[in-house]
Amino acid sequence: MALTVQEVKNAKSDPSRTLKLFDGGGLYLEVTPTGSKRWRLKYRFNGKEKLISLGLYPVVGLKDAREARDEAKRQLAKGIDPSAHRQAEKASSTFQETNSLEFVAREWLAQNQGTWVPSHGIRIKQRLEHDVFPFLGKSMVGDVTPPMILEVLRRIESREAFETAHRVRTNLSQIFRYAIATGRLSSDPTRDLRGALRPVKTTHLAAITEPAKVGELLRLIDGYRGGVVVSTALKLAPLVFVRPGELRRAEWADIDLEMSEWRFIAQKTKTPHIVPLSCQAVAALRNLYPMTGGGKFVFPSPRSRDRPMSENAVLAALRSLGIPKEEMCGHGFRAMARTILDEVLGYPPHIIEHQLAHSVKDALGRAYNRTTHLTERKALMQKWADYLDELKK
C-alpha cells in the first residue's frame, strides 16, 4: 500500500528502533528514534543492492520524494547508477550541465571506482583534472571533435609525456563509450585519432631471468637485515610470483596454511585465483604469523595494522640491497618465474599462465575456472620453490 500525505505527517518515532514506512518502488520513509524523518530509495544496480537518500521530511514532501524515485528509475533504465550520478553532480561543482564532458567523466569515474584498485582510479582522476578538464571539461560531450581532442593530446606530447598522451586518449575513449551507452552520444570521436600520436617505445619491466643471477638475488634477499614483515614479503615474492599489489594486500583470512593454499580475487582480472603454497612459502608464513596473525593483513603497515604496507616497501628493500631499478622491480618476479618455468623447467605455457592469473580460455572461448589444472599447479609451485633453493646454493 502506498503512503498518504497524512500517514507521513503523523508517523511517530519509536525510541527503541528505526522505523521504515514503505511507499513502493523501493521508496520508504525512515523514522529514527529521535524523530527525524528521511526519504530513502533502495534499488539494484549490476546485481548489487544499493541505497541513496532523497532528503529530509518535511523539506522533501511525499510528492517530491516520488518524483526523485521516478527520476532514479529513469536513470537506471539508461544504465546509469543514481548514486554515481549524484557523486558526479557533487564533484563537478564548477559546471553542473549533465551533458558536459567533465560531468560525464566524473560520473564514469564514480561508477567504476569500486572495480579499480584505488591508486589506479586516483591516477586516472588526476590525469583528467590536469590535462583534460581545464580545456574540454565544459564542452558538451556531443560537441567534442577529433581536432579538439588532438589539441589536448599535442599539449601533453609537448612536454614529452608520450605515454601519458596515449593513456589520456584511452581514458577519453572509455568515457565516450560510456556516454554512448547512457544515450548522450552516438559515436566515439577518438576512433579517428588512431595513428595520430607519437608511438611509445615499449620498455619491459626490469627482471632477472638468468638462473645464475637469480641465485645471487636470492642470496641477497636472504641476507636482508630489515624488519621481519618486509623480509618475509621479499622471500615470498619469488615463491608466489603474484602481482606486487596482491602480495602487499594479502589477508590472513584468505590463507589456509593447513591446505597450503592462498585464495583471493586477482587484482587485474577480478576473478577468483588460487596460489598453491610450497613448503618453503608455508614455513615463511608460519614464522610471520605470531607477529601479524592477530590482524587483517599479512604484511601490515608499520604505522597502522589496519592498512597494508606501502607499495614502495619491497622496492625500497631491493634498492637497499644494492639491486638497481634497471635490473629488478616488483613485477620482475613474475617475469622471472614465467621465463624460467618455460625455458628451463619446461612447463607448458598454459599451466604457467593459469598460475600467473592471466585470462586463459578453452577451445570454445570460455574462461577456465580457478581450480583448473590445480594438481599440476601444486606440483609446479613446489618444483619452483625447490629449484630456487638449488639456485641459492
C-alpha positions, 0 to 999 in steps of 0.5 A, a space after each residue: 500500500 502506498 503512503 498518504 500525505 497524512 500517514 507521513 505527517 503523523 508517523 511517530 518515532 519509536 525510541 527503541 528502533 528505526 522505523 521504515 514506512 514503505 511507499 513502493 518502488 523501493 521508496 520508504 520513509 525512515 523514522 529514527 528514534 529521535 524523530 527525524 524523518 528521511 526519504 530513502 530509495 533502495 534499488 539494484 544496480 549490476 546485481 548489487 543492492 544499493 541505497 541513496 537518500 532523497 532528503 529530509 521530511 518535511 523539506 522533501 514532501 511525499 510528492 517530491 520524494 516520488 518524483 526523485 524515485 521516478 527520476 532514479 528509475 529513469 536513470 537506471 533504465 539508461 544504465 546509469 547508477 543514481 548514486 554515481 550520478 549524484 557523486 558526479 553532480 557533487 564533484 563537478 561543482 564548477 559546471 553542473 550541465 549533465 551533458 558536459 564532458 567533465 560531468 560525464 567523466 566524473 560520473 564514469 569515474 564514480 561508477 567504476 571506482 569500486 572495480 579499480 584498485 584505488 591508486 589506479 582510479 586516483 591516477 586516472 582522476 588526476 590525469 583528467 583534472 590536469 590535462 583534460 578538464 581545464 580545456 574540454 571539461 565544459 564542452 558538451 560531450 556531443 560537441 567534442 571533435 577529433 581536432 579538439 581532442 588532438 589539441 589536448 593530446 599535442 599539449 601533453 606530447 609537448 612536454 614529452 609525456 608520450 605515454 601519458 598522451 596515449 593513456 589520456 586518449 584511452 581514458 577519453 575513449 572509455 568515457 565516450 563509450 560510456 556516454 554512448 551507452 547512457 544515450 548522450 552520444 552516438 559515436 566515439 570521436 577518438 576512433 579517428 585519432 588512431 595513428 595520430 600520436 607519437 608511438 611509445 617505445 615499449 620498455 619491459 619491466 626490469 627482471 632477472 631471468 638468468 638462473 645464475 643471477 637469480 641465485 645471487 638475488 636470492 642470496 641477497 634477499 636472504 641476507 636482508 637485515 630489515 624488519 621481519 614483515 618486509 623480509 618475509 614479503 621479499 622471500 615470498 615474492 619469488 615463491 608466489 610470483 603474484 602481482 606486487 599489489 596482491 602480495 602487499 594486500 594479502 589477508 590472513 583470512 584468505 590463507 589456509 596454511 593447513 591446505 597450503 593454499 592462498 585464495 583471493 580475487 586477482 587484482 587485474 582480472 577480478 576473478 577468483 585465483 588460487 596460489 598453491 603454497 610450497 613448503 618453503 612459502 608455508 614455513 615463511 608464513 608460519 614464522 610471520 604469523 605470531 607477529 601479524 596473525 592477530 590482524 587483517 593483513 599479512 604484511 601490515 603497515 608499520 604505522 597502522 595494522 589496519 592498512 597494508 604496507 606501502 607499495 614502495 616497501 619491497 622496492 625500497 628493500 631491493 634498492 637497499 640491497 644494492 639491486 638497481 631499478 634497471 635490473 629488478 622491480 616488483 613485477 620482475 618476479 613474475 617475469 622471472 618465474 614465467 621465463 624460467 618455468 618455460 625455458 628451463 623447467 619446461 612447463 607448458 605455457 598454459 599451466 604457467 599462465 593459469 598460475 600467473 592469473 592471466 585470462 586463459 580460455 578453452 577451445 570454445 572461448 570460455 574462461 577456465 575456472 580457478 581450480 583448473 589444472 590445480 594438481 599440476 599447479 601444486 606440483 609446479 609451485 613446489 618444483 619452483 620453490 625447490 629449484 630456487 633453493 638449488 639456485 641459492 646454493 
